[in-house]
Amino acid sequence: MASVYFAPARIKKWKYADSMPGKLDLLLREIGLSGYFDKDEWVAVKTHFGSEGSHRVVRPVFLRKVVDALKGIDANPFVTDTVRIKGLDYLEVANQNGINSLSVGVPVVLADGLYGNDNIMVKAGEILGEVAIASLIHDVPAMVVCSHIKGHIQAGYAGAIKNIAMGGVSSSHRHCGWKYGRGAMHTIGEGRLLWDEEKCALCLQCEEICPLGVIKFENEVFGYNEDDCWRCGRCTRVCSEDALTLPGDDERFMKSLAEAAKAVLRTFKPNKVIYINFLTEIQPECDCMPAADVPVIQDQGILMSDDIVAIEQASIDILLKAKPLPQSAAIAHGKQGRQSKDILFGLSRKPYRIQIEEAMRLGLGSRDYELIEI
């Protein structure tokens, strides 16, 4: 049975030790970082930098606490993420969201280079075959995975598994294109965008949101550069008329997340990765979108474990006990007859628990855990 440490968000006393940063300090002491990381060892602090307009990421104050705790055992940490838009633009997004070398106290770097092509091919499994893992994550000996828990249009639930499955894999491969990047998980197949002219309102949101600028409308006809497209799916997400679609299969997608996560974790020796899930500002969509909606669930707290399956299961169990927040998307969907006791499922209708079940089947951890509240 895995151990999952939990610090609830509610405070009982008006003092630093009872604050969220103070509780994170305690969690980092409780787990015993020196049992995982060695003196002078490089440790990647993997997070998500967010997007311009999407600001509900893991806050810099929490990343700084992780960094300082690692420095306290004489490790050499740095903060990183993989490219989701052009590299220099993504570093500026991180800076706008408060994540920079001054705020976190260490370098903030891109794991797969300025163009997202700095990666190494690694065998994955029967669904993906091979994936292009960011070279920095492939080569670094240790990692702390800091995940912002939230909803997701395709994954339903986005936590630690998605953070390393999609966040540890590049968007594309220099020579092989999207088929070995995270686009392969998004589409599972050829992945060609399909446009329904009759449904299209010509709002051009798809063109505006494309991170690579490959979508163009000429004479009111949709077109895109198929070879350069990352298959990120953002264009389909913002299409209010369902005029754009990407092929996919929910079950295979969930399983592919677990498969990619295993491929990433196989590049590390045992006991070299720990996970911190931040159940805070739980919005209905991914941090890569151009806006952040109001939270659908009240802040629940912080979880920490060395078992990725256990921490994901514990996070979900906590969310299932929560109530939807007023004036949020959870309530709006409820008025349309879609509300569920499982709030994230009610928002997306995606069978997100499959990713945790598949991760356990692949041997990444156990769904049985002991919750240790501090």
N, C-alpha and C positions, 0 to 999 in steps of 0.2 A: 504494500500500500504506500503510495507516494505521499509526501508531505507538501502541503500547500499553505503558505503563510498568508494571513489576511489582516489588513488594517482597514477597518471601516471608515467611511468618509465623515460620519458624524463626530463632532467634538464634544467632550463632556466638561473640559476645563479650558479656560482662556489662558493657555500657556503654549509655548513653542512645542514642547514634547507631544502635545495633543493635536497639533496641526498636521496637515497632510505631509508637508516636507519633513516634519519631525518624525512622523510615523514611518515614512520611507527610510529615514536614517536607521530606525530601530529594525525594520525588516532586513536591511542590508547587513546589520550586525548579526541578526538571528540566523540568517542562512549561512553565514561564515564564508565570506568570499575567498579567504586564504586557502580554503579546502578545494577550490576550483582553479584559481589563477595563481601563477608563480611570479616571483620578483622579476621585474624588467620585462615581463611578457606583454606583448601587444594584445589589447582587447578591443574588439569592435563593439561600440554601443550602437546597435542597429535600431533605427526609428524611422518615422515617416515625416518628411519635411513639410507636407501639406501642399497647398496650392494657393495661388493668388485668389483671395476671396474665401478660402477655406482655412480657418484659423484654429479650429478645435483639435489641434494636435497635442501630443504629449508636451506639456509645458516645459520651457527651458529650465525652470527652477528644479524640476524633477530630474532632468538629464544631468544637471550640475551635481545633484546629490549622488547620482550613480557614479559619475566621473570622480568626484572627491573621495568616495568610498574606495574606488579602485586605486586611486593614488595613495590612499591610506595604507594599502598593502604593498605599495611600491610597484604596482603594475603600470603599464603605459596605455591608457585608454585613448580612443578618438571616437568621434560621432560620425555616423555614415548612413547613407541611403543610396539606392540605385536611381538612375536617371528616369524621370517620367515625362519631362519635357526637355528641351535643349539644356545642356549641362550648366552653362553660366546663368541662364535664366532660373534654373532650379536652385542654384546656390543663392541667388537673390531672393527667391521665394522663401527659402530657409531663413535668410537674414530678416526679411519682413516679418516673419513669424517668430522672430526673436532667437533663432538658433544660429549662433555664430561663435567664433573662437573666444570672444570676450564674455559672452553669457555662459557658455558651458565650460570654459577654461581649458579646452584642448582643440586641436584642429578639427574642422568640419569638412569632410571630404566625400567625393563621389566614388562609390564602390566599383562602378563599371566605366569610369572615364567620362569625359565631357560629351561624348557622342553615344554613350551606352553600348559601345562595341568592345570594351575591354573585358572579355569574359573567357571562360574555359569550358569546353564541352565535357559533360559528365553524364554517365549512364543514369537513367531514371527508372523506368519500368515499362510495363506492357502498354500503358496508355500514351505516355509521352516519348518513350524511347530514349531520347537524350535531351538534356536541357543545357542552356548557356548560363552557367553560374558566374556572377560577377567575380572577377579575378581577385579583388581585395578580400571578399568574403571567403572565396575558395582557399586563399593562401594564409589568412590570418589564423593563428592557433586557438583563439578563444573569442567568445562573444556573449554579450548581454543583450537580449532581445526585449526592447521596450515597445510594447504594443498598445495603441489606443483602441479600446473596444468600441465597436460601432456596428451599424447595419451596413448592408452592401446590396446593390441592385442585383448582383449575380451570385455572390457567395452567401447572401442572407445575413450571415454573422462574420465579422472580420476581427480576428484576434491574432494570436501568435503564429498559428499555422499559416494564415494568409500573409502575415508580415514577412516570413522567411521564404514562403513558397513563391509569391510574386515579387516580394521585395528583395529576395536574394538572387533572383533570376533576372537577367537583362530583358529589355523590351524586344531586342532582336540580336541576331548574330551577324557579324560583318559580311560573311560569305553566304550564310544559309538563310538570312532574313528572319522573319517573324516565326517561322515554324519551329524554332528551337528556343524562342523567348517566351515571355509571359503571354503573348498573343496566342500561342498554341494551347494554353490552358483556357483562355477566354472562349475559343471557338471549337476546339476538338474537331479538326477536319480542315477542309480547304479554306473556310473562313472568308468567303467573299461577301462584301457588303451588298445587300439587296435593297433597291430603292423602288418604292411604289409611287409612281408619278401622280396617280389619282388622289392619294392621301396627302401628298406634300403640300404644305401651306406656304412654301418658299420663305420661311422665317429666317433662314440662313444660320440658325443657331449651331447646326452641325459644323458648318464651315468655320464659325468663330471659335468653337471649342477645340478643334483638332490641334493637338500639341505640335504636329509637324507641318501643318498647313498644306496637307495633301488633298483636301477636299476643295473643289471649285465648281461653281455653277456658271455655266456659259449658256446664254440664251434660255435661262430658266430650266436647264437640264443638269441633273446631278452627275458629277464625275469625280474620280479620285485616282491617285497614283497607287495602284494595287501593290506594286513591288515595295514601295516605301512605307506603306501603312503598317502600323504596329498592332492593329486589331485590339486596341485598348477598349473599344466599345463606348467611349464617352459620347460620340455622335449619336448613337442609338439611345443613350440614356436621356439626352436633352430633347429628343424629338417628341413633341407633345402629341403628334398625330400618328405615331407608329408607322411612319413612312420609311424608316430605315431599320433594318434588322441584320443581325449576324447569326449564322447558324450555331447551334450549340445543343448540349445535352446536360441537364442539371446534375444528374447522378455522376456522369463521367467527369464533369467539371469538378465536383466536390472531391472525387477520388483523385483527380489529377493534382489538386492542391496538396493532398497528403503525400502523393508520390513525389512532387517537386520538393516538398519540405524534407522528405527523407533524403533526397539527392543532396540537398544543401547540408544537412546534418552529418552525412557520411564523410564530409570533408574535414570534420573535427574528430579528435580523439574523444573517448568517453570522459564525461564529467568536465567538459570544457565550455558548456553553454548553459546559461540560466535564463529564465524568462520572468519578465515583470509585466503584468497586465494592468492597465490603468482603466478602471471602470468609472470614467469621468467624462462629462460632456458627451454623453452617448447619443450621437446624432444618427439620423436614419441612413446616411450615405457615406461613401468612402471619402477620405481626406484628399483624394486627388481631384475632386470635383471643384468647379469654380465658385462655389458658395457653400456655406455651412448653415444648415437649418438649426432651429432650436432643438435642444436635447429632448429625446422622447422618453427617457428614464432618468430619474434623479441620480446624482453621483452616488455610487455604492462603495467605492474604496479602491485599494490597491492589493493585488495578489502577486505572490512570488513563489517560484518553484524551480526545480531542475528537471521536471517532467512536463513536457509540452502537452501531452494528452490530459494529464491531471489538471493542469492550470486552466486549460480550455473548458473542461467539463465543470470545474468549480465556478468559472466565470459564468457559464450558461446557467448553472443551477441558481446562482445568485440573481441573475437577470429574470429568470422565470418567476421569482418571488416578488418582483417589483411591480409597481403599478404605473400605467402610462401617465405622463405629465400633461396637465391641462394646456390647451392652446398649442399642442404639438401635432406632428404628423400622425402619431399613434391615435390621437383622438379623432383627427380628420378622417382617417381610414375607418375608424370605428363607426362613424356616422354613415359610412357607405356600406356597412354590413361586413367589413373586413376585420374588425377588431378581434383579437385573440388574446387568451391569457399569455401566449407566447408572443410578446410584442414585436420582436424582430421578424418572426415568421409572418405575422399579420401584415407587416409592411411590404415584404418581398415575395411571400409565398414560395420561398426557396427551401429545400430540405437540407438546411445547413448542418444538421447534426451528422450527416454522412461523412463530412470531412474529419470529424473527431473519431467516428467509428472506424473509418479506413486507416487513420493514423495509428490507432491501436492495433488493427489487423496487421499493419506493416511493421509492428514492433517498436514504435516510437515512444510508447509509454503505456500507462494504465489509467483507466477511467475510475478506478477505485482510489480514493484519496482520504487523507485526514486533514481537515481544515483546522489550522492552528491560528486562532485569533489573538492578536497582540493588544 
